């Protein structure tokens, strides 16, 4: 009875402050899912940190070897998978050789999913890329940063064979590759530990390799100090980084289309924050008076 | 002996790893210790599997609360392992077209992505309740969050176009200066903490890792 009386006494603003969170969930669900049905491609400028990643690939000559470390799992897939696909497209378009590895057990599988997607492109299909010659998947090895460190001496110390069990000495692409000295660029796609920070500390600082990174939006800000010091060539941060890379590549794909959804969701959250603050000040004013 | 051996081993390995960075001939020892690490890391996976089966097996045996979930965990583990090892048709179990790949794509992949996607809803709800301009610090945090949330998406870029790109520029400024300075301070703090913790472990002052002392 008392509760009912208290409920009746609540003003509109107070009710708004204690709004059922399921209503917020509903708004967010609509804001995220509805834009996905519209194939809207939003234009946005390419930020310098993303442009640097693009430039690093462009500077490489055909036949150069690129190492891509997949250090994430499906939970970070919406942000990192579009980056992986775009990066593969860029490498294969420029006739670069791609070596794939993973410090996370699910990483090499994520790479296979990205490859499967990229191989559907007509221009990539026309190149008739072959496993072991144009790309290779070394798989996963347990050991986190120690794997990175040992690869600096010899890849075979961390990966005696690829994910299919073929010894590296029998893979044509790996014949000229001993350590990081034979790699022209490394891209680390990371969602946590082990990830970009470990690659910077154990590969860049010790073996002076050229490293670029693709990170989740949560992780990307912690990489900015490494860009300023030159330890990282560039960073693709979150879905926005992926979308900008697609724009730089002049091939808008999934990240660009997802950005519309993310933009609307951000707008709705901002709207909720404004409403929450108006309600907060209005109810406080009432209490003071 | 139970206490001394781990302490001596830790001290020898720790000191060798530090010195080997500056004296290359000691890399032979460093490599040996790293080999040990690889072996232990590989065994840790088997230990994890054993732990998973023991904990869930015990839960099922004692019919503890939520025991059916234990059955799902053990069944899921066994089914995926058996399919991955024995039913890959001569291919690597990770290759497209294998039953393992099918399970990964149609079960693990959406389940894992869904769990993480739920964060969006909680973040929105938490933002509504927590981002209040209660005092100066909270207002600054709110302002920075607001600028970044709008300035980092295309909607913010459009709004910013009408305002002479001030919103996007402000977002970039926050990322390039205050955020970067804060990150660097945190990183230096963490690094100093790691160095002191590592020295305490190497010198035997910190023994929490051995037998819970």
Boltz contact constraints between the chains, C-beta under 6 A:
constraints:
  - contact:
      token1: [A, 21]
      token2: [B, 125]
      max_distance: 6.0
  - contact:
      token1: [A, 24]
      token2: [B, 124]
      max_distance: 6.0
  - contact:
      token1: [A, 24]
      token2: [B, 125]
      max_distance: 6.0
  - contact:
      token1: [A, 24]
      token2: [B, 128]
      max_distance: 6.0
  - contact:
      token1: [A, 25]
      token2: [B, 121]
      max_distance: 6.0
  - contact:
      token1: [A, 28]
      token2: [B, 121]
      max_distance: 6.0
  - contact:
      token1: [A, 28]
      token2: [B, 124]
      max_distance: 6.0
  - contact:
      token1: [A, 42]
      token2: [B, 154]
      max_distance: 6.0
  - contact:
      token1: [A, 44]
      token2: [B, 154]
      max_distance: 6.0
  - contact:
      token1: [A, 44]
      token2: [B, 157]
      max_distance: 6.0
  - contact:
      token1: [A, 74]
      token2: [B, 109]
      max_distance: 6.0
  - contact:
      token1: [A, 74]
      token2: [B, 112]
      max_distance: 6.0
  - contact:
      token1: [A, 74]
      token2: [B, 113]
      max_distance: 6.0
  - contact:
      token1: [A, 75]
      token2: [B, 112]
      max_distance: 6.0
  - contact:
      token1: [A, 75]
      token2: [B, 116]
      max_distance: 6.0
  - contact:
      token1: [A, 77]
      token2: [B, 113]
      max_distance: 6.0
  - contact:
      token1: [A, 108]
      token2: [B, 94]
      max_distance: 6.0
  - contact:
      token1: [A, 109]
      token2: [B, 94]
      max_distance: 6.0
  - contact:
      token1: [A, 109]
      token2: [B, 104]
      max_distance: 6.0
  - contact:
      token1: [A, 112]
      token2: [B, 94]
      max_distance: 6.0
  - contact:
      token1: [A, 112]
      token2: [B, 96]
      max_distance: 6.0
  - contact:
      token1: [A, 116]
      token2: [B, 96]
      max_distance: 6.0
  - contact:
      token1: [A, 142]
      token2: [B, 41]
      max_distance: 6.0
  - contact:
      token1: [A, 142]
      token2: [B, 42]
      max_distance: 6.0
  - contact:
      token1: [A, 143]
      token2: [B, 38]
      max_distance: 6.0
  - contact:
      token1: [A, 143]
      token2: [B, 41]
      max_distance: 6.0
  - contact:
      token1: [A, 146]
      token2: [B, 34]
      max_distance: 6.0
  - contact:
      token1: [A, 146]
      token2: [B, 37]
      max_distance: 6.0
  - contact:
      token1: [A, 163]
      token2: [B, 92]
      max_distance: 6.0
  - contact:
      token1: [A, 163]
      token2: [B, 94]
      max_distance: 6.0
  - contact:
      token1: [A, 164]
      token2: [B, 92]
      max_distance: 6.0
  - contact:
      token1: [A, 221]
      token2: [B, 179]
      max_distance: 6.0
  - contact:
      token1: [A, 222]
      token2: [B, 183]
      max_distance: 6.0
  - contact:
      token1: [A, 224]
      token2: [B, 180]
      max_distance: 6.0
  - contact:
      token1: [A, 225]
      token2: [B, 183]
      max_distance: 6.0
  - contact:
      token1: [A, 225]
      token2: [B, 184]
      max_distance: 6.0
  - contact:
      token1: [A, 240]
      token2: [B, 152]
      max_distance: 6.0
  - contact:
      token1: [A, 259]
      token2: [B, 154]
      max_distance: 6.0
  - contact:
      token1: [A, 262]
      token2: [B, 153]
      max_distance: 6.0
  - contact:
      token1: [A, 263]
      token2: [B, 153]
      max_distance: 6.0
  - contact:
      token1: [A, 263]
      token2: [B, 154]
      max_distance: 6.0
  - contact:
      token1: [A, 263]
      token2: [B, 155]
      max_distance: 6.0
  - contact:
      token1: [A, 266]
      token2: [B, 149]
      max_distance: 6.0
  - contact:
      token1: [A, 266]
      token2: [B, 153]
      max_distance: 6.0
  - contact:
      token1: [A, 267]
      token2: [B, 155]
      max_distance: 6.0
  - contact:
      token1: [A, 269]
      token2: [B, 124]
      max_distance: 6.0
  - contact:
      token1: [A, 269]
      token2: [B, 127]
      max_distance: 6.0
  - contact:
      token1: [A, 270]
      token2: [B, 149]
      max_distance: 6.0
  - contact:
      token1: [A, 270]
      token2: [B, 150]
      max_distance: 6.0
  - contact:
      token1: [A, 272]
      token2: [B, 128]
      max_distance: 6.0
  - contact:
      token1: [A, 273]
      token2: [B, 127]
      max_distance: 6.0
  - contact:
      token1: [A, 273]
      token2: [B, 131]
      max_distance: 6.0
  - contact:
      token1: [A, 276]
      token2: [B, 128]
      max_distance: 6.0
  - contact:
      token1: [A, 277]
      token2: [B, 133]
      max_distance: 6.0
  - contact:
      token1: [A, 280]
      token2: [B, 132]
      max_distance: 6.0
